[in-house]
Amino acid sequence: MSTLLSRVALIVRDYDEAIAWFTSKLGFSLLEDTPQGDKRWVVVAPPGGSCALLLARAANPGQAGFIGNQAGGRVWLFLESRDFWQDYLRMLAAGVHFCETPRTEDYGTVAVFEDLYGNRWDLLQLHTAPPTPA
């Protein structure tokens, strides 16, 4: 099988406020913003990432009820960093709300933050696995 996960839809209240938040607070790039009738196809992604977010404006009250709660209050998305402390400090300075102080786990360094709607994310830097003896 030769497939990959390319997009994850994130329900948003407003396209422009979401674009502004993801580009200014997280440093994502706006990859596409194409009008499609009364909707838009809006895609943002972290630099160098292989998966992107499709920002999908809620089309009805039922969908709007999921804004900020796409995972029922659990961490939903994982933003992997190559330099945790640099990214953490940059995000703090940009006003990103972290729900906890960074911590070290067996797998790496991590801190939970919330996006503009309250969806919970992990910022994490995984430990590299030690080389396997030959």
N, CA, C and O atoms as a printed pandas DataFrame, in Angstrom:
     atom_number atom_name residue_name chain_id  residue_number  x_coord  y_coord  z_coord
0              1         N          MET        A               1    0.853   -1.174    0.000
1              2        CA          MET        A               1    0.000    0.000    0.000
2              3         C          MET        A               1    0.897    1.235    0.000
3              4         O          MET        A               1    1.880    1.300    0.739
4              5         N          SER        A               2    0.559    2.183   -0.813
5              6        CA          SER        A               2    1.390    3.365   -0.966
6              7         C          SER        A               2    0.528    4.612   -0.727
7              8         O          SER        A               2    0.170    5.324   -1.666
8              9         N          THR        A               3    0.210    4.855    0.524
9             10        CA          THR        A               3   -0.662    5.981    0.858
10            11         C          THR        A               3   -0.074    6.791    1.994
11            12         O          THR        A               3    0.864    6.357    2.663
12            13         N          LEU        A               4   -0.635    7.975    2.207
13            14        CA          LEU        A               4   -0.236    8.792    3.342
14            15         C          LEU        A               4   -1.407    9.657    3.763
15            16         O          LEU        A               4   -2.293    9.952    2.961
16            17         N          LEU        A               5   -1.408   10.055    4.999
17            18        CA          LEU        A               5   -2.427   10.964    5.507
18            19         C          LEU        A               5   -2.004   12.363    5.098
19            20         O          LEU        A               5   -0.953   12.837    5.530
20            21         N          SER        A               6   -2.803   13.036    4.272
21            22        CA          SER        A               6   -2.378   14.317    3.731
22            23         C          SER        A               6   -3.098   15.511    4.353
23            24         O          SER        A               6   -2.515   16.591    4.443
24            25         N          ARG        A               7   -4.344   15.345    4.784
25            26        CA          ARG        A               7   -5.127   16.452    5.338
26            27         C          ARG        A               7   -5.948   15.968    6.524
27            28         O          ARG        A               7   -6.420   14.831    6.549
28            29         N          VAL        A               8   -6.108   16.840    7.495
29            30        CA          VAL        A               8   -7.017   16.625    8.614
30            31         C          VAL        A               8   -7.926   17.841    8.666
31            32         O          VAL        A               8   -7.448   18.975    8.706
32            33         N          ALA        A               9   -9.234   17.614    8.665
33            34        CA          ALA        A               9  -10.181   18.726    8.692
34            35         C          ALA        A               9  -10.332   19.245   10.123
35            36         O          ALA        A               9  -10.497   18.471   11.066
36            37         N          LEU        A              10  -10.272   20.550   10.260
37            38        CA          LEU        A              10  -10.469   21.219   11.545
38            39         C          LEU        A              10  -11.657   22.170   11.377
39            40         O          LEU        A              10  -11.614   23.085   10.555
40            41         N          ILE        A              11  -12.707   21.951   12.153
41            42        CA          ILE        A              11  -13.887   22.809   12.060
42            43         C          ILE        A              11  -13.567   24.144   12.720
43            44         O          ILE        A              11  -13.112   24.198   13.862
44            45         N          VAL        A              12  -13.815   25.226   11.974
45            46        CA          VAL        A              12  -13.507   26.571   12.455
46            47         C          VAL        A              12  -14.748   27.457   12.367
47            48         O          VAL        A              12  -15.691   27.161   11.634
48            49         N          ARG        A              13  -14.727   28.533   13.117
49            50        CA          ARG        A              13  -15.825   29.500   13.106
50            51         C          ARG        A              13  -15.719   30.434   11.898
51            52         O          ARG        A              13  -16.724   30.792   11.285
52            53         N          ASP        A              14  -14.482   30.820   11.569
53            54        CA          ASP        A              14  -14.263   31.805   10.516
54            55         C          ASP        A              14  -12.928   31.494    9.833
55            56         O          ASP        A              14  -11.917   31.272   10.500
56            57         N          TYR        A              15  -12.938   31.482    8.527
57            58        CA          TYR        A              15  -11.714   31.174    7.787
58            59         C          TYR        A              15  -10.578   32.148    8.122
59            60         O          TYR        A              15   -9.467   31.732    8.451
60            61         N          ASP        A              16  -10.871   33.437    8.034
61            62        CA          ASP        A              16   -9.797   34.423    8.169
62            63         C          ASP        A              16   -9.193   34.452    9.569
63            64         O          ASP        A              16   -7.978   34.596    9.710
64            65         N          GLU        A              17  -10.030   34.316   10.622
65            66        CA          GLU        A              17   -9.460   34.304   11.972
66            67         C          GLU        A              17   -8.599   33.058   12.182
67            68         O          GLU        A              17   -7.571   33.119   12.857
68            69         N          ALA        A              18   -9.013   31.936   11.610
69            70        CA          ALA        A              18   -8.232   30.705   11.745
70            71         C          ALA        A              18   -6.913   30.801   10.972
71            72         O          ALA        A              18   -5.863   30.402   11.476
72            73         N          ILE        A              19   -6.974   31.328    9.754
73            74        CA          ILE        A              19   -5.737   31.517    8.982
74            75         C          ILE        A              19   -4.775   32.407    9.760
75            76         O          ILE        A              19   -3.594   32.083    9.888
76            77         N          ALA        A              20   -5.274   33.526   10.280
77            78        CA          ALA        A              20   -4.420   34.464   11.022
78            79         C          ALA        A              20   -3.789   33.786   12.229
79            80         O          ALA        A              20   -2.600   33.974   12.487
80            81         N          TRP        A              21   -4.563   33.002   12.972
81            82        CA          TRP        A              21   -4.034   32.365   14.183
82            83         C          TRP        A              21   -2.959   31.336   13.833
83            84         O          TRP        A              21   -1.872   31.352   14.411
84            85         N          PHE        A              22   -3.257   30.452   12.896
85            86        CA          PHE        A              22   -2.297   29.391   12.578
86            87         C          PHE        A              22   -1.027   29.935   11.940
87            88         O          PHE        A              22    0.057   29.401   12.173
88            89         N          THR        A              23   -1.143   30.982   11.145
89            90        CA          THR        A              23    0.069   31.527   10.517
90            91         C          THR        A              23    0.869   32.401   11.480
91            92         O          THR        A              23    2.099   32.360   11.464
92            93         N          SER        A              24    0.198   33.188   12.314
93            94        CA          SER        A              24    0.943   34.094   13.200
94            95         C          SER        A              24    1.376   33.433   14.500
95            96         O          SER        A              24    2.471   33.709   14.988
96            97         N          LYS        A              25    0.556   32.579   15.065
97            98        CA          LYS        A              25    0.882   31.966   16.364
98            99         C          LYS        A              25    1.728   30.709   16.232
99           100         O          LYS        A              25    2.655   30.497   17.014
100          101         N          LEU        A              26    1.413   29.874   15.243
101          102        CA          LEU        A              26    2.156   28.616   15.097
102          103         C          LEU        A              26    3.177   28.652   13.973
103          104         O          LEU        A              26    3.989   27.735   13.846
104          105         N          GLY        A              27    3.147   29.697   13.156
105          106        CA          GLY        A              27    4.115   29.785   12.068
106          107         C          GLY        A              27    3.798   28.894   10.887
107          108         O          GLY        A              27    4.678   28.604   10.077
108          109         N          PHE        A              28    2.536   28.449   10.774
109          110        CA          PHE        A              28    2.135   27.630    9.636
110          111         C          PHE        A              28    2.138   28.474    8.372
111          112         O          PHE        A              28    2.066   29.702    8.431
112          113         N          SER        A              29    2.221   27.813    7.246
113          114        CA          SER        A              29    2.117   28.467    5.948
114          115         C          SER        A              29    0.710   28.253    5.400
115          116         O          SER        A              29    0.105   27.198    5.588
116          117         N          LEU        A              30    0.207   29.273    4.720
117          118        CA          LEU        A              30   -1.061   29.148    4.013
118          119         C          LEU        A              30   -0.741   28.521    2.663
119          120         O          LEU        A              30   -0.098   29.149    1.823
120          121         N          LEU        A              31   -1.188   27.283    2.451
121          122        CA          LEU        A              31   -0.876   26.564    1.222
122          123         C          LEU        A              31   -1.910   26.805    0.133
123          124         O          LEU        A              31   -1.590   26.813   -1.055
124          125         N          GLU        A              32   -3.160   27.001    0.556
125          126        CA          GLU        A              32   -4.220   27.171   -0.433
126          127         C          GLU        A              32   -5.393   27.903    0.201
127          128         O          GLU        A              32   -5.725   27.675    1.364
128          129         N          ASP        A              33   -6.007   28.771   -0.563
129          130        CA          ASP        A              33   -7.231   29.468   -0.155
130          131         C          ASP        A              33   -8.037   29.708   -1.432
131          132         O          ASP        A              33   -7.914   30.746   -2.082
132          133         N          THR        A              34   -8.857   28.728   -1.766
133          134        CA          THR        A              34   -9.584   28.741   -3.025
134          135         C          THR        A              34  -11.083   28.844   -2.765
135          136         O          THR        A              34  -11.646   27.997   -2.071
136          137         N          PRO        A              35  -11.739   29.872   -3.313
137          138        CA          PRO        A              35  -13.197   29.981   -3.168
138          139         C          PRO        A              35  -13.894   28.808   -3.854
139          140         O          PRO        A              35  -13.488   28.363   -4.927
140          141         N          GLN        A              36  -14.956   28.319   -3.204
141          142        CA          GLN        A              36  -15.776   27.244   -3.767
142          143         C          GLN        A              36  -17.236   27.571   -3.462
143          144         O          GLN        A              36  -17.837   26.981   -2.564
144          145         N          GLY        A              37  -17.793   28.499   -4.205
145          146        CA          GLY        A              37  -19.158   28.938   -3.942
146          147         C          GLY        A              37  -19.192   29.726   -2.644
147          148         O          GLY        A              37  -18.475   30.716   -2.499
148          149         N          ASP        A              38  -20.024   29.295   -1.695
149          150        CA          ASP        A              38  -20.105   29.990   -0.402
150          151         C          ASP        A              38  -19.076   29.462    0.599
151          152         O          ASP        A              38  -19.024   29.925    1.738
152          153         N          LYS        A              39  -18.265   28.502    0.180
153          154        CA          LYS        A              39  -17.214   27.949    1.038
154          155         C          LYS        A              39  -15.856   28.276    0.432
155          156         O          LYS        A              39  -15.755   28.833   -0.661
156          157         N          ARG        A              40  -14.823   27.915    1.172
157          158        CA          ARG        A              40  -13.455   28.049    0.681
158          159         C          ARG        A              40  -12.698   26.768    1.000
159          160         O          ARG        A              40  -12.992   26.091    1.985
160          161         N          TRP        A              41  -11.738   26.448    0.173
161          162        CA          TRP        A              41  -10.819   25.331    0.424
162          163         C          TRP        A              41   -9.557   25.973    0.975
163          164         O          TRP        A              41   -8.752   26.533    0.231
164          165         N          VAL        A              42   -9.395   25.884    2.306
165          166        CA          VAL        A              42   -8.292   26.567    2.987
166          167         C          VAL        A              42   -7.404   25.522    3.646
167          168         O          VAL        A              42   -7.860   24.728    4.469
168          169         N          VAL        A              43   -6.134   25.534    3.273
169          170        CA          VAL        A              43   -5.175   24.548    3.777
170          171         C          VAL        A              43   -3.977   25.275    4.371
171          172         O          VAL        A              43   -3.381   26.139    3.727
172          173         N          VAL        A              44   -3.629   24.917    5.606
173          174        CA          VAL        A              44   -2.439   25.439    6.270
174          175         C          VAL        A              44   -1.593   24.259    6.746
175          176         O          VAL        A              44   -2.104   23.163    6.972
176          177         N          ALA        A              45   -0.290   24.504    6.893
177          178        CA          ALA        A              45    0.604   23.420    7.325
178          179         C          ALA        A              45    1.851   23.997    7.959
179          180         O          ALA        A              45    2.274   25.104    7.624
180          181         N          PRO        A              46    2.441   23.242    8.881
181          182        CA          PRO        A              46    3.730   23.669    9.418
182          183         C          PRO        A              46    4.801   23.535    8.346
183          184         O          PRO        A              46    4.702   22.677    7.469
184          185         N          PRO        A              47    5.824   24.380    8.412
185          186        CA          PRO        A              47    6.901   24.280    7.418
186          187         C          PRO        A              47    7.521   22.881    7.451
187          188         O          PRO        A              47    7.855   22.359    8.515
188          189         N          GLY        A              48    7.665   22.294    6.279
189          190        CA          GLY        A              48    8.303   20.986    6.177
190          191         C          GLY        A              48    7.424   19.819    6.575
191          192         O          GLY        A              48    7.868   18.672    6.549
192          193         N          GLY        A              49    6.176   20.096    6.945
193          194        CA          GLY        A              49    5.291   19.011    7.361
194          195         C          GLY        A              49    4.745   18.225    6.183
195          196         O          GLY        A              49    4.652   18.743    5.071
196          197         N          SER        A              50    4.387   16.980    6.430
197          198        CA          SER        A              50    3.819   16.145    5.369
198          199         C          SER        A              50    2.301   16.068    5.467
199          200         O          SER        A              50    1.655   15.573    4.544
200          201         N          CYS        A              51    1.718   16.545    6.560
201          202        CA          CYS        A              51    0.273   16.560    6.747
202          203         C          CYS        A              51   -0.162   18.002    6.978
203          204         O          CYS        A              51    0.549   18.777    7.619
204          205         N          ALA        A              52   -1.316   18.353    6.459
205          206        CA          ALA        A              52   -1.810   19.720    6.555
206          207         C          ALA        A              52   -3.198   19.739    7.179
207          208         O          ALA        A              52   -3.871   18.712    7.263
208          209         N          LEU        A              53   -3.614   20.919    7.614
209          210        CA          LEU        A              53   -4.960   21.115    8.134
210          211         C          LEU        A              53   -5.833   21.739    7.058
211          212         O          LEU        A              53   -5.455   22.725    6.426
212          213         N          LEU        A              54   -6.993   21.156    6.861
213          214        CA          LEU        A              54   -8.025   21.760    6.034
214          215         C          LEU        A              54   -8.937   22.514    6.992
215          216         O          LEU        A              54   -9.638   21.902    7.798
216          217         N          LEU        A              55   -8.929   23.832    6.906
217          218        CA          LEU        A              55   -9.773   24.642    7.789
218          219         C          LEU        A              55  -11.171   24.669    7.196
219          220         O          LEU        A              55  -11.392   25.267    6.142
220          221         N          ALA        A              56  -12.114   24.023    7.868
221          222        CA          ALA        A              56  -13.469   23.847    7.360
222          223         C          ALA        A              56  -14.439   24.652    8.219
223          224         O          ALA        A              56  -14.680   24.315    9.378
224          225         N          ARG        A              57  -14.989   25.707    7.648
225          226        CA          ARG        A              57  -15.940   26.540    8.396
226          227         C          ARG        A              57  -17.211   25.741    8.653
227          228         O          ARG        A              57  -17.747   25.093    7.754
228          229         N          ALA        A              58  -17.683   25.799    9.895
229          230        CA          ALA        A              58  -18.916   25.110   10.266
230          231         C          ALA        A              58  -20.051   25.584    9.367
231          232         O          ALA        A              58  -20.243   26.785    9.177
232          233         N          ALA        A              59  -20.793   24.642    8.819
233          234        CA          ALA        A              59  -21.849   24.968    7.866
234          235         C          ALA        A              59  -23.236   25.002    8.502
235          236         O          ALA        A              59  -24.196   25.441    7.869
236          237         N          ASN        A              60  -23.347   24.540    9.755
237          238        CA          ASN        A              60  -24.649   24.523   10.412
238          239         C          ASN        A              60  -24.440   24.471   11.923
239          240         O          ASN        A              60  -23.315   24.251   12.374
240          241         N          PRO        A              61  -25.490   24.667   12.714
241          242        CA          PRO        A              61  -25.329   24.671   14.171
242          243         C          PRO        A              61  -24.783   23.357   14.738
243          244         O          PRO        A              61  -24.057   23.367   15.732
244          245         N          GLY        A              62  -25.122   22.247   14.123
245          246        CA          GLY        A              62  -24.590   20.966   14.596
246          247         C          GLY        A              62  -23.080   20.906   14.480
247          248         O          GLY        A              62  -22.398   20.473   15.409
248          249         N          GLN        A              63  -22.556   21.336   13.346
249          250        CA          GLN        A              63  -21.107   21.373   13.163
250          251         C          GLN        A              63  -20.482   22.411   14.081
251          252         O          GLN        A              63  -19.418   22.173   14.653
252          253         N          ALA        A              64  -21.135   23.562   14.227
253          254        CA          ALA        A              64  -20.593   24.624   15.086
254          255         C          ALA        A              64  -20.429   24.140   16.524
255          256         O          ALA        A              64  -19.552   24.616   17.245
256          257         N          GLY        A              65  -21.267   23.201   16.939
257          258        CA          GLY        A              65  -21.157   22.657   18.296
258          259         C          GLY        A              65  -19.863   21.908   18.552
259          260         O          GLY        A              65  -19.500   21.678   19.705
260          261         N          PHE        A              66  -19.165   21.525   17.497
261          262        CA          PHE        A              66  -17.902   20.800   17.648
262          263         C          PHE        A              66  -16.676   21.707   17.586
263          264         O          PHE        A              66  -15.555   21.243   17.791
264          265         N          ILE        A              67  -16.876   22.988   17.306
265          266        CA          ILE        A              67  -15.736   23.902   17.262
266          267         C          ILE        A              67  -15.075   23.924   18.634
267          268         O          ILE        A              67  -15.727   24.213   19.638
268          269         N          GLY        A              68  -13.808   23.625   18.677
269          270        CA          GLY        A              68  -13.055   23.621   19.927
270          271         C          GLY        A              68  -13.180   22.353   20.728
271          272         O          GLY        A              68  -12.580   22.238   21.797
272          273         N          ASN        A              69  -13.943   21.398   20.243
273          274        CA          ASN        A              69  -14.137   20.160   20.994
274          275         C          ASN        A              69  -14.141   18.959   20.048
275          276         O          ASN        A              69  -14.954   18.046   20.193
276          277         N          GLN        A              70  -13.246   18.970   19.101
277          278        CA          GLN        A              70  -13.234   17.905   18.107
278          279         C          GLN        A              70  -12.793   16.562   18.670
279          280         O          GLN        A              70  -13.023   15.529   18.042
280          281         N          ALA        A              71  -12.171   16.557   19.827
281          282        CA          ALA        A              71  -11.722   15.289   20.411
282          283         C          ALA        A              71  -12.277   15.088   21.818
283          284         O          ALA        A              71  -11.717   14.328   22.608
284          285         N          GLY        A              72  -13.371   15.765   22.127
285          286        CA          GLY        A              72  -13.993   15.561   23.431
286          287         C          GLY        A              72  -13.126   15.985   24.599
287          288         O          GLY        A              72  -13.234   15.417   25.686
288          289         N          GLY        A              73  -12.265   16.976   24.395
289          290        CA          GLY        A              73  -11.409   17.478   25.464
290          291         C          GLY        A              73  -10.058   16.803   25.569
291          292         O          GLY        A              73   -9.222   17.224   26.368
292          293         N          ARG        A              74   -9.826   15.776   24.788
293          294        CA          ARG        A              74   -8.521   15.102   24.783
294          295         C          ARG        A              74   -7.574   15.806   23.830
295          296         O          ARG        A              74   -8.004   16.563   22.960
296          297         N          VAL        A              75   -6.276   15.552   24.000
297          298        CA          VAL        A              75   -5.315   16.008   22.994
298          299         C          VAL        A              75   -5.691   15.328   21.692
299          300         O          VAL        A              75   -5.940   14.124   21.636
300          301         N          TRP        A              76   -5.724   16.145   20.642
301          302        CA          TRP        A              76   -6.217   15.656   19.358
302          303         C          TRP        A              76   -5.135   15.636   18.293
303          304         O          TRP        A              76   -5.052   14.704   17.494
304          305         N          LEU        A              77   -4.309   16.666   18.289
305          306        CA          LEU        A              77   -3.276   16.765   17.270
306          307         C          LEU        A              77   -1.905   16.879   17.928
307          308         O          LEU        A              77   -1.784   17.366   19.052
308          309         N          PHE        A              78   -0.890   16.432   17.226
309          310        CA          PHE        A              78    0.465   16.387   17.755
310          311         C          PHE        A              78    1.376   17.161   16.815
311          312         O          PHE        A              78    1.566   16.787   15.658
312          313         N          LEU        A              79    1.933   18.242   17.334
313          314        CA          LEU        A              79    2.847   19.073   16.562
314          315         C          LEU        A              79    4.261   18.706   16.992
315          316         O          LEU        A              79    4.716   19.083   18.072
316          317         N          GLU        A              80    4.942   17.970   16.133
317          318        CA          GLU        A              80    6.276   17.475   16.474
318          319         C          GLU        A              80    7.320   18.523   16.117
319          320         O          GLU        A              80    7.298   19.102   15.031
320          321         N          SER        A              81    8.229   18.752   17.048
321          322        CA          SER        A              81    9.263   19.765   16.908
322          323         C          SER        A              81   10.638   19.116   16.857
323          324         O          SER        A              81   10.876   18.078   17.474
324          325         N          ARG        A              82   11.527   19.740   16.121
325          326        CA          ARG        A              82   12.934   19.311   16.130
326          327         C          ARG        A              82   13.716   20.067   17.197
327          328         O          ARG        A              82   14.803   19.647   17.595
328          329         N          ASP        A              83   13.153   21.190   17.659
329          330        CA          ASP        A              83   13.778   21.982   18.715
330          331         C          ASP        A              83   12.665   22.477   19.647
331          332         O          ASP        A              83   12.162   23.592   19.503
332          333         N          PHE        A              84   12.299   21.629   20.593
333          334        CA          PHE        A              84   11.161   21.899   21.464
334          335         C          PHE        A              84   11.252   23.261   22.121
335          336         O          PHE        A              84   10.302   24.041   22.051
336          337         N          TRP        A              85   12.367   23.563   22.755
337          338        CA          TRP        A              85   12.467   24.795   23.536
338          339         C          TRP        A              85   12.393   26.041   22.666
339          340         O          TRP        A              85   11.796   27.040   23.068
340          341         N          GLN        A              86   12.978   25.996   21.503
341          342        CA          GLN        A              86   12.879   27.143   20.593
342          343         C          GLN        A              86   11.421   27.355   20.182
343          344         O          GLN        A              86   10.922   28.480   20.217
344          345         N          ASP        A              87   10.744   26.283   19.795
345          346        CA          ASP        A              87    9.352   26.404   19.363
346          347         C          ASP        A              87    8.437   26.776   20.527
347          348         O          ASP        A              87    7.531   27.593   20.367
348          349         N          TYR        A              88    8.665   26.194   21.673
349          350        CA          TYR        A              88    7.860   26.503   22.863
350          351         C          TYR        A              88    7.968   27.992   23.220
351          352         O          TYR        A              88    6.956   28.655   23.446
352          353         N          LEU        A              89    9.179   28.500   23.268
353          354        CA          LEU        A              89    9.377   29.917   23.627
354          355         C          LEU        A              89    8.805   30.852   22.561
355          356         O          LEU        A              89    8.242   31.895   22.895
356          357         N          ARG        A              90    8.943   30.493   21.293
357          358        CA          ARG        A              90    8.372   31.300   20.212
358          359         C          ARG        A              90    6.850   31.325   20.313
359          360         O          ARG        A              90    6.231   32.377   20.156
360          361         N          MET        A              91    6.249   30.168   20.576
361          362        CA          MET        A              91    4.797   30.086   20.693
362          363         C          MET        A              91    4.293   30.840   21.919
363          364         O          MET        A              91    3.265   31.515   21.858
364          365         N          LEU        A              92    5.014   30.726   23.029
365          366        CA          LEU        A              92    4.650   31.496   24.235
366          367         C          LEU        A              92    4.671   32.991   23.934
367          368         O          LEU        A              92    3.736   33.711   24.284
368          369         N          ALA        A              93    5.731   33.453   23.290
369          370        CA          ALA        A              93    5.867   34.872   22.963
370          371         C          ALA        A              93    4.762   35.337   22.017
371          372         O          ALA        A              93    4.376   36.505   22.040
372          373         N          ALA        A              94    4.248   34.420   21.179
373          374        CA          ALA        A              94    3.176   34.755   20.242
374          375         C          ALA        A              94    1.801   34.730   20.906
375          376         O          ALA        A              94    0.800   35.101   20.292
376          377         N          GLY        A              95    1.759   34.289   22.166
377          378        CA          GLY        A              95    0.489   34.287   22.889
378          379         C          GLY        A              95   -0.265   32.973   22.883
379          380         O          GLY        A              95   -1.443   32.943   23.238
380          381         N          VAL        A              96    0.383   31.882   22.488
381          382        CA          VAL        A              96   -0.268   30.573   22.523
382          383         C          VAL        A              96   -0.462   30.173   23.986
383          384         O          VAL        A              96    0.448   30.311   24.804
384          385         N          HIS        A              97   -1.653   29.679   24.300
385          386        CA          HIS        A              97   -1.968   29.257   25.673
386          387         C          HIS        A              97   -1.534   27.809   25.895
387          388         O          HIS        A              97   -2.054   26.892   25.261
388          389         N          PHE        A              98   -0.584   27.617   26.795
389          390        CA          PHE        A              98   -0.168   26.282   27.202
390          391         C          PHE        A              98   -0.917   25.904   28.470
391          392         O          PHE        A              98   -1.031   26.709   29.394
392          393         N          CYS        A              99   -1.423   24.689   28.513
393          394        CA          CYS        A              99   -2.228   24.199   29.632
394          395         C          CYS        A              99   -1.363   23.675   30.765
395          396         O          CYS        A              99   -1.874   23.391   31.848
396          397         N          GLU        A             100   -0.089   23.544   30.540
397          398        CA          GLU        A             100    0.821   22.963   31.521
398          399         C          GLU        A             100    2.234   23.416   31.207
399          400         O          GLU        A             100    2.514   23.945   30.131
400          401         N          THR        A             101    3.105   23.201   32.156
401          402        CA          THR        A             101    4.514   23.464   31.902
402          403         C          THR        A             101    5.095   22.249   31.172
403          404         O          THR        A             101    4.596   21.136   31.333
404          405         N          PRO        A             102    6.128   22.452   30.385
405          406        CA          PRO        A             102    6.729   21.322   29.667
406          407         C          PRO        A             102    7.214   20.248   30.640
407          408         O          PRO        A             102    7.615   20.525   31.771
408          409         N          ARG        A             103    7.157   19.034   30.158
409          410        CA          ARG        A             103    7.601   17.903   30.982
410          411         C          ARG        A             103    8.362   16.913   30.106
411          412         O          ARG        A             103    8.184   16.870   28.888
412          413         N          THR        A             104    9.199   16.129   30.744
413          414        CA          THR        A             104    9.954   15.096   30.048
414          415         C          THR        A             104    9.313   13.750   30.352
415          416         O          THR        A             104    9.094   13.394   31.510
416          417         N          GLU        A             105    9.025   13.027   29.309
417          418        CA          GLU        A             105    8.460   11.680   29.403
418          419         C          GLU        A             105    9.457   10.702   28.806
419          420         O          GLU        A             105   10.477   11.114   28.253
420          421         N          ASP        A             106    9.174    9.418   28.911
421          422        CA          ASP        A             106   10.056    8.404   28.338
422          423         C          ASP        A             106   10.269    8.614   26.845
423          424         O          ASP        A             106   11.345    8.327   26.320
424          425         N          TYR        A             107    9.253    9.109   26.170
425          426        CA          TYR        A             107    9.299    9.255   24.723
426          427         C          TYR        A             107    9.843   10.602   24.252
427          428         O          TYR        A             107   10.236   10.734   23.093
428          429         N          GLY        A             108    9.873   11.617   25.146
429          430        CA          GLY        A             108   10.373   12.918   24.722
430          431         C          GLY        A             108    9.901   14.050   25.616
431          432         O          GLY        A             108    9.408   13.818   26.720
432          433         N          THR        A             109   10.052   15.276   25.135
433          434        CA          THR        A             109    9.629   16.478   25.846
434          435         C          THR        A             109    8.297   16.910   25.254
435          436         O          THR        A             109    8.119   16.902   24.036
436          437         N          VAL        A             110    7.346   17.293   26.135
437          438        CA          VAL        A             110    5.987   17.570   25.671
438          439         C          VAL        A             110    5.328   18.636   26.535
439          440         O          VAL        A             110    5.634   18.772   27.720
440          441         N          ALA        A             111    4.419   19.388   25.926
441          442        CA          ALA        A             111    3.543   20.313   26.644
442          443         C          ALA        A             111    2.244   20.430   25.852
443          444         O          ALA        A             111    2.256   20.491   24.622
444          445         N          VAL        A             112    1.129   20.462   26.569
445          446        CA          VAL        A             112   -0.187   20.580   25.940
446          447         C          VAL        A             112   -0.517   22.056   25.772
447          448         O          VAL        A             112   -0.339   22.858   26.688
448          449         N          PHE        A             113   -1.009   22.401   24.569
449          450        CA          PHE        A             113   -1.489   23.764   24.324
450          451         C          PHE        A             113   -2.849   23.698   23.657
451          452         O          PHE        A             113   -3.285   22.645   23.194
452          453         N          GLU        A             114   -3.510   24.848   23.619
453          454        CA          GLU        A             114   -4.815   24.939   22.976
454          455         C          GLU        A             114   -4.741   25.862   21.765
455          456         O          GLU        A             114   -4.045   26.878   21.778
456          457         N          ASP        A             115   -5.473   25.487   20.721
457          458        CA          ASP        A             115   -5.566   26.380   19.567
458          459         C          ASP        A             115   -6.578   27.484   19.870
459          460         O          ASP        A             115   -7.092   27.552   20.987
460          461         N          LEU        A             116   -6.866   28.322   18.927
461          462        CA          LEU        A             116   -7.725   29.478   19.164
462          463         C          LEU        A             116   -9.128   29.102   19.594
463          464         O          LEU        A             116   -9.835   29.932   20.167
464          465         N          TYR        A             117   -9.551   27.874   19.334
465          466        CA          TYR        A             117  -10.905   27.458   19.708
466          467         C          TYR        A             117  -10.934   26.584   20.950
467          468         O          TYR        A             117  -12.008   26.295   21.477
468          469         N          GLY        A             118   -9.764   26.158   21.425
469          470        CA          GLY        A             118   -9.712   25.319   22.614
470          471         C          GLY        A             118   -9.398   23.865   22.350
471          472         O          GLY        A             118   -9.315   23.082   23.296
472          473         N          ASN        A             119   -9.218   23.467   21.087
473          474        CA          ASN        A             119   -8.771   22.105   20.809
474          475         C          ASN        A             119   -7.392   21.923   21.422
475          476         O          ASN        A             119   -6.548   22.817   21.355
476          477         N          ARG        A             120   -7.172   20.771   22.015
477          478        CA          ARG        A             120   -5.904   20.509   22.697
478          479         C          ARG        A             120   -4.923   19.795   21.754
479          480         O          ARG        A             120   -5.273   18.864   21.029
480          481         N          TRP        A             121   -3.690   20.279   21.804
481          482        CA          TRP        A             121   -2.590   19.756   20.993
482          483         C          TRP        A             121   -1.424   19.418   21.921
483          484         O          TRP        A             121   -1.307   19.973   23.014
484          485         N          ASP        A             122   -0.578   18.515   21.480
485          486        CA          ASP        A             122    0.729   18.302   22.103
486          487         C          ASP        A             122    1.789   18.966   21.230
487          488         O          ASP        A             122    1.836   18.739   20.021
488          489         N          LEU        A             123    2.632   19.778   21.841
489          490        CA          LEU        A             123    3.897   20.160   21.220
490          491         C          LEU        A             123    4.889   19.168   21.777
491          492         O          LEU        A             123    5.027   19.057   22.995
492          493         N          LEU        A             124    5.589   18.436   20.915
493          494        CA          LEU        A             124    6.501   17.437   21.440
494          495         C          LEU        A             124    7.740   17.287   20.586
495          496         O          LEU        A             124    7.733   17.487   19.371
496          497         N          GLN        A             125    8.787   16.931   21.268
497          498        CA          GLN        A             125   10.036   16.543   20.605
498          499         C          GLN        A             125   10.353   15.148   21.092
499          500         O          GLN        A             125   10.608   14.927   22.276
500          501         N          LEU        A             126   10.334   14.215   20.166
501          502        CA          LEU        A             126   10.610   12.825   20.514
502          503         C          LEU        A             126   12.094   12.620   20.743
503          504         O          LEU        A             126   12.931   13.217   20.066
504          505         N          HIS        A             127   12.413   11.754   21.723
505          506        CA          HIS        A             127   13.806   11.369   21.907
506          507         C          HIS        A             127   14.208   10.506   20.719
507          508         O          HIS        A             127   13.412    9.710   20.221
508          509         N          THR        A             128   15.406   10.663   20.287
509          510        CA          THR        A             128   15.877    9.779   19.230
510          511         C          THR        A             128   16.245    8.445   19.858
511          512         O          THR        A             128   16.782    8.393   20.965
512          513         N          ALA        A             129   15.959    7.400   19.162
513          514        CA          ALA        A             129   16.281    6.056   19.668
514          515         C          ALA        A             129   17.794    5.860   19.629
515          516         O          ALA        A             129   18.452    6.279   18.677
516          517         N          PRO        A             130   18.343    5.228   20.654
517          518        CA          PRO        A             130   19.775    4.960   20.624
518          519         C          PRO        A             130   20.113    3.998   19.501
519          520         O          PRO        A             130   19.288    3.161   19.135
520          521         N          PRO        A             131   21.317    4.104   18.947
521          522        CA          PRO        A             131   21.688    3.192   17.857
522          523         C          PRO        A             131   21.655    1.742   18.332
523          524         O          PRO        A             131   22.015    1.434   19.468
524          525         N          THR        A             132   21.225    0.877   17.451
525          526        CA          THR        A             132   21.196   -0.550   17.763
526          527         C          THR        A             132   22.599   -1.120   17.586
527          528         O          THR        A             132   23.246   -0.890   16.564
528          529         N          PRO        A             133   23.068   -1.872   18.596
529          530        CA          PRO        A             133   24.417   -2.459   18.452
530          531         C          PRO        A             133   24.477   -3.386   17.242
531          532         O          PRO        A             133   23.521   -4.098   16.932
532          533         N          ALA        A             134   25.621   -3.358   16.570
533          534        CA          ALA        A             134   25.782   -4.202   15.357
534          535         C          ALA        A             134   26.123   -5.611   15.716
535          536         O          ALA        A             134   26.293   -6.450   14.832
